[in-house]
Amino acid sequence: MKGTAMKSIATINFKGGVGKTTITWLLAKYVAEVKKKKVLVVDTDAQMSLTLSIQLQETGSMIGEFENWYENHHLKKDKTILSALEKYDSLSGGHFDFPINSSFIYPMSDNLFFVPSVVDLYWLELEVFDKEKVKHFIRALLGKMEHSKKYDFDYVFFDCPPNFTALSYSVLSCSSLILIPVNPDVFASRGIGLMVDGLRFRIEPWPNPDIAIFMNKAKERVGKITIETQRFWNEAKYSCEQIREEGIPIKSWDSFIPDRVNIKRAIPGRYFPDEFESYFSELWINVENSLRKKQ
């Protein structure tokens, strides 16, 4: 990596259906296509929502080029994220021999790259790995990328599963920023504290990353969120205030992503959708400010 180290951003929520995967991909696509940065997205979720969304066109047919690469290079040559983790876990003080090449990383565009998930991640249990060892896996993997002549990423985005696995443990242990999208519902306030407490209990020692929540699927009228959405958001912000009193640096960003049908359709699209640019621009400004303060 030239100039400055790549920044790692993880998106997580233990509640399904909050739009975590969509947000991860479109924010990464915004940074790659609009801000012209080199971006890598890693799907660490065994549900493979992002991987399948990228593979499928609106017609329901598979994108041939990606499907061919996935089956004949990524899987056949055993160059998956799970293969890398198992290789790292099997080390006994030796060299992490897992070349970072075109069988591991797929180029979506000149600036946007992707590491897909695999269904075998479903059976990935934290208990079967050396916890202290696997904690440093993602850091080691990113280190190999930074020293690679071919891959010069500015940002790496991780789409994390809605449960705690060995892989998410490693991702969250080394992330510069953890994003938690919430929806306008009662879980927005009640779930934040439970999730942060759960992460602190499982990740030891706590790496003290920046954590930020923001509203996704916000109901809006004439460009402003509705009274009901604002009420849920105020409750979520209050939960963050209570968490901050415990010494956890969690932020609540007033930027929001609206609830629109077109947003999911934008995942397999070639270009970032113009109608969402202002929303993701505001969200990205908050991300940049947070990462800048971590330097």
C-alpha positions in Angstrom: 0.0 0.0 0.0 1.4 3.3 -1.0 1.2 6.4 1.3 -1.3 5.3 3.9 -2.5 2.0 5.3 -5.9 0.7 4.1 -8.8 1.2 6.5 -11.1 -1.6 7.4 -14.8 -1.1 8.0 -17.2 -3.8 9.3 -21.0 -3.7 9.0 -22.9 -5.8 11.5 -26.2 -6.2 13.2 -27.4 -9.4 15.0 -31.0 -8.7 13.8 -31.6 -9.9 10.3 -33.4 -7.8 7.7 -32.0 -4.4 8.6 -30.4 -3.9 5.2 -26.8 -4.5 6.4 -25.7 -6.2 3.2 -27.3 -3.6 0.9 -25.7 -0.8 2.8 -22.2 -2.4 2.8 -22.2 -2.9 -1.0 -23.7 0.4 -2.0 -21.4 2.4 0.4 -18.4 0.5 -1.1 -19.7 1.1 -4.6 -20.2 4.8 -3.8 -16.6 5.1 -2.6 -15.2 3.2 -5.6 -17.3 4.8 -8.4 -18.0 8.3 -7.1 -14.9 9.0 -4.8 -12.6 7.0 -7.1 -10.9 5.0 -4.4 -9.7 1.4 -4.6 -12.1 -0.7 -2.6 -12.4 -4.3 -1.6 -15.6 -5.9 -0.2 -15.4 -9.2 1.7 -18.6 -11.3 2.2 -18.1 -13.1 5.5 -21.7 -14.1 5.9 -22.6 -17.8 5.4 -26.0 -16.8 4.1 -24.1 -15.5 1.1 -26.7 -12.7 0.5 -24.2 -10.3 -1.0 -22.5 -13.0 -3.1 -25.9 -14.2 -4.5 -27.1 -10.7 -5.1 -24.1 -9.9 -7.2 -24.4 -13.2 -9.1 -28.1 -12.7 -9.9 -29.4 -10.3 -12.5 -32.9 -8.8 -12.2 -34.2 -11.5 -14.6 -33.1 -14.2 -12.1 -30.3 -15.5 -14.4 -26.7 -15.8 -13.3 -24.0 -13.4 -14.5 -22.0 -15.8 -16.5 -18.5 -14.3 -16.1 -18.7 -14.2 -12.3 -20.3 -17.6 -12.0 -17.6 -19.1 -14.2 -14.9 -17.5 -12.0 -16.5 -18.5 -8.8 -16.9 -22.2 -9.8 -13.8 -22.8 -11.8 -11.2 -20.6 -10.0 -12.4 -19.5 -6.6 -13.9 -22.9 -5.5 -12.0 -25.3 -7.7 -8.6 -23.9 -6.7 -9.6 -23.7 -3.1 -9.0 -20.0 -2.8 -11.9 -19.1 -0.6 -12.0 -17.0 2.6 -12.6 -20.2 4.5 -9.6 -21.9 2.9 -7.4 -18.9 3.9 -8.7 -19.1 7.5 -8.0 -22.9 7.7 -4.6 -22.3 6.2 -3.8 -19.7 8.8 -5.2 -21.7 11.7 -3.0 -24.7 10.7 0.2 -22.7 11.0 2.7 -23.5 13.8 4.8 -20.4 13.7 5.6 -20.7 10.0 4.8 -18.5 6.9 1.2 -17.8 6.0 1.3 -19.4 2.6 -1.8 -18.2 0.9 -1.1 -16.1 -2.2 -3.4 -13.2 -2.9 -4.3 -13.5 -6.5 -7.1 -13.3 -9.1 -8.5 -16.7 -7.9 -9.1 -15.1 -4.5 -10.3 -11.6 -5.5 -12.7 -10.8 -8.3 -12.6 -7.5 -10.1 -16.1 -5.9 -10.3 -14.7 -2.8 -11.9 -11.4 -0.8 -12.1 -11.9 0.3 -8.5 -14.2 -2.2 -6.9 -13.1 -5.7 -6.0 -14.9 -8.6 -4.2 -14.1 -11.7 -2.1 -17.3 -13.9 -2.0 -18.6 -16.1 0.7 -19.0 -19.9 0.7 -21.8 -22.0 2.1 -19.3 -24.0 4.2 -19.0 -21.0 6.5 -22.3 -22.2 8.0 -20.4 -24.9 9.9 -17.7 -22.5 11.1 -17.6 -22.6 14.9 -15.3 -20.4 17.0 -14.7 -23.3 19.5 -12.8 -25.4 16.9 -10.2 -22.8 16.3 -7.4 -21.4 18.4 -9.1 -18.3 19.6 -6.0 -16.2 20.1 -4.5 -17.3 16.8 -7.6 -16.8 14.6 -8.1 -13.3 16.1 -5.2 -12.1 14.0 -6.2 -13.8 10.7 -7.8 -10.8 9.0 -4.9 -8.6 10.1 -2.5 -11.1 8.5 -4.6 -11.3 5.4 -4.8 -7.5 5.0 -1.1 -7.4 5.6 -0.5 -9.7 2.6 -2.7 -7.4 0.5 -0.8 -4.3 1.6 2.5 -5.9 0.5 1.0 -7.1 -2.8 2.1 -5.2 -5.9 -1.2 -6.0 -7.6 -3.7 -5.0 -5.0 -3.5 -1.4 -3.6 -6.7 -0.9 -1.7 -7.7 2.2 0.2 -10.6 0.7 2.0 -11.8 -2.8 2.9 -15.5 -3.4 3.7 -16.7 -6.5 5.6 -20.3 -7.7 5.5 -20.5 -9.6 8.7 -23.0 -12.4 9.6 -25.8 -11.8 12.1 -24.2 -14.2 14.5 -20.7 -14.4 16.1 -18.3 -16.7 14.3 -14.5 -17.2 14.2 -14.4 -15.1 11.1 -16.4 -12.2 12.5 -14.3 -12.4 15.6 -11.2 -11.8 13.5 -12.9 -9.1 11.4 -14.2 -7.1 14.4 -10.9 -7.5 16.3 -9.0 -5.5 13.7 -11.6 -3.1 12.2 -11.0 0.6 12.3 -14.8 1.3 12.3 -17.9 -0.8 13.1 -21.1 0.3 11.4 -24.4 -0.7 12.9 -27.4 0.1 10.6 -30.7 0.2 12.5 -34.3 0.4 11.3 -37.2 2.5 12.6 -38.6 0.0 15.0 -38.4 -0.9 18.7 -35.3 -3.0 18.2 -33.3 0.1 17.2 -33.0 1.2 20.8 -33.2 -2.1 22.7 -30.9 -4.0 20.4 -27.9 -1.6 20.4 -27.0 -2.1 24.0 -27.4 -5.9 23.8 -25.2 -6.1 20.7 -22.4 -3.9 22.1 -22.4 -5.8 25.4 -22.3 -9.1 23.4 -19.3 -7.9 21.3 -17.4 -6.7 24.4 -18.0 -10.0 26.1 -16.7 -12.0 23.2 -13.8 -9.9 21.9 -11.1 -9.8 24.6 -9.2 -7.6 25.0 -11.6 -5.1 23.6 -9.8 -3.3 20.7 -11.7 -0.1 21.2 -12.8 0.6 17.6 -15.1 3.4 16.7 -18.7 2.3 16.5 -21.4 4.2 14.7 -25.1 3.7 14.3 -27.3 5.3 11.6 -30.9 4.8 10.4 -31.5 2.6 7.4 -34.9 2.0 5.7 -36.0 5.4 7.1 -39.5 6.4 6.2 -39.4 9.9 4.6 -41.7 12.5 3.2 -40.4 15.3 1.0 -36.8 14.5 1.9 -37.3 14.4 5.7 -37.8 11.5 8.0 -41.3 10.9 9.4 -42.3 11.7 13.0 -42.5 8.0 13.8 -39.0 7.3 12.3 -37.6 10.3 14.3 -39.1 9.0 17.5 -37.4 5.6 17.0 -34.2 7.4 16.1 -34.3 9.6 19.3 -34.7 6.4 21.4 -31.7 4.9 19.6 -29.6 8.0 20.2 -30.5 7.9 23.9 -29.3 4.3 24.1 -26.0 5.4 22.6 -25.7 8.1 25.3 -26.0 5.4 28.0 -23.4 3.3 26.3 -21.0 6.2 26.0 -21.3 6.7 29.8 -19.8 3.3 30.1 -16.7 4.4 28.2 -17.6 2.9 24.8 -17.0 5.4 21.9 -20.3 4.8 20.1 -21.6 7.6 17.8 -25.1 8.2 16.4 -25.0 9.8 13.0 -28.0 11.8 11.8 -27.4 10.8 8.2 -30.1 8.3 7.0 -30.7 6.0 4.1 -34.4 6.0 2.9 -36.7 3.0 2.5 -37.0 2.6 -1.3 -37.7 -0.4 -3.5 -35.0 0.6 -6.0 -32.2 0.3 -3.5 -31.9 -3.5 -3.5 -32.1 -3.5 -7.3 -29.0 -1.3 -7.3 -26.7 -4.2 -6.0 -26.2 -6.0 -9.3 -26.3 -2.8 -11.3 -23.1 -1.7 -13.0 -23.1 1.9 -11.7 -23.9 3.6 -8.4 -27.6 4.9 -8.6 -27.7 8.7 -8.8 -30.9 8.9 -6.7 -29.1 7.7 -3.6 -25.9 9.7 -4.0 -26.8 12.6 -1.6 -27.6 10.1 1.1 -24.5 8.0 0.8 -22.4 11.2 0.4 -23.5 12.3 3.9 -22.9 8.9 5.3 -19.5 8.7 3.8 -18.5 12.1 5.2 -19.2 10.8 8.7 -17.2 7.6 8.0 -14.2 9.7 6.7 -14.3 12.0 9.8 -14.3 9.0 12.1 -11.4 7.3 10.3 -9.4 10.5 10.2 -9.7 10.8 14.0 -8.4 7.2 14.4 -5.1 8.1 12.6 
